[in-house]
Amino acid sequence: MLVRTAVREPVAALIDVSLAVARGEVVGLVGPNGAGKTTLIRVIANLLEPDDGRVLVNGTEVTGSGLGLRGKLGLVLESDRGFYRRLDGRRNLEFFAVHGGLDGETAKTRAEELLQRFGLADRDKLVFGYSSGMKVRLSLARALIVDPPLLVLDEPTRSLDPVASLEVAKMMQSLAAEGRGILLSDHRLDELVSYCDRVAVIVGGRITYQGKPRDLEEGSGVPAATALRQMMTE
Amino acid sequence: MTIRVAGATTLERILLVARRDIATEVSYQYSFVMRYVSILFSIATFYFVSRLVGDSPELGRYSGEYFEFALVGLVMSGITAASLTTFNQSVGMEMSSGTLEILLATARSYTPLILGSLLVPIVLRLIEAGLYVGLGVGVLGAGFSASGILLSLPLIALSIAVFSGLGLLASAFVVLTKRGDPITGLVVQATNLLAGTLFPITLLPPVLQVVSKMIPTFYALEGVRAVLLDGAGLADVADEMAILAGFTIVIVPIALVAMSRAIRVAKRTGILISS
């Protein structure tokens, strides 16, 4: 059960959150702005320490463990940022690959594979000149660079148009099919419904519903209907 | 697919940071070139000021003219300022670009990132120093010997170590406040005033001369001037080297602990959340 209290303002940002993501599963974390999605993702990524509770990745506790996450988790935060804008995509990937633990040659090979996979191989221009869609694809490539079993993505489609969002949805399904667990947040339920195996609703720092996205979208059953109502009134 | 992990050596990672910084520097071609062109104006200014100052009695305990005295000050001031400001500028840029969070979550070790970020700025400053000395000796007649230049290197290395430690300490402040560091700019200015960078500290009031002797730059300048201007050997500047080493031994561990604590506090308080 994760608990996280905001320090500057006395707000409980996460309350008794318990969430599991299995290999091969895409779990969508949905909730209104300020619900605690980003806080939860930062806690999982070990960028924020919870007041109480723990995070396990592949059975290993990573909470407050300094360098414990390395190689276990691929991270996408604010997908249009987080790059060295004066380097091209290839050099960015190689940089994060080597600092993520790959040797130089493996990093080059892996970067090339991922650039091919995400349609960026023939674009050697600086990240400075990338479109939002290209940055999202580069973020995904970076998240996969050390082949982690878990991907955690914070609103990866936030800055994308509907066509590019659909492309990301397809990528999620293909990545999950390779046996990875994927947790991603969004504030738009309609997007998550199309490709998530399971949806968790977070409102006011609490997970108020976990279940199939269609049930939530249709408000099937009392828990789903209640969660949907809460989400819409927040 | 099997991916081999933990394969990169520390040196590979340090060099990759340096390669990143070189690519970034070169991409700003105009400022990259201007930075070296500006040396001409700076050195020429002090050359003509030295004609005005002439043989000031305050320079009596140093060999050479004011031009040589000021040239050493200029070079050392540039090197110590780069050592002091590199880390916090680097941390500030990583924070604002969002790369710091990714690295904190995924990097195998922070040490190569810290050491690597120092490399290019220091090398650039050393190239600048070489240009200053080359122009000073070759064009404007400064009387530095080749052996003096070699003997000044250990003193320069110790100065870099001391001020890098102070810079790391300042960058812990940047992490905690998520703002630009207001201290290092002041330290650079105060050092230029108090440490004998452009004039001997004997011109300062006695109280300030006591403060001067608490600043590492003072000992670096005294040592480098001794080997460059007075023909001193390393044994003659052993005291200065010992004092600089002492500063390093005290400051660097404190800075490392402060940075580690700052990251821990930032994780606890959520300072690192960039949105």
Interface residues (C-beta under 8 A of the other chain):
Chain A: A6 V7 R8 T38 T39 R42 A45 N46 L47 L48 E49 G64 L67 L69 R70 G71 L73 L75 L77 E78 R81 G82 F83 Y84 R85 R86 L87 R91 E94 F95 F96 V98 H99 G100 G101 L102 D103 G104 T106 A107 R110 L126 R142 V146 D147
Chain B: M1 I3 R4 V5 A6 G7 A8 T9 E12 R13 L16 V17 R19 R20 A23 T24 S27 Y28 S97 G98 T99 E101 I102 L103 L104 A105 T106 A107 R108 S109 P112 L113 K267 R268 T269 G270 L272 I273 S274 S275
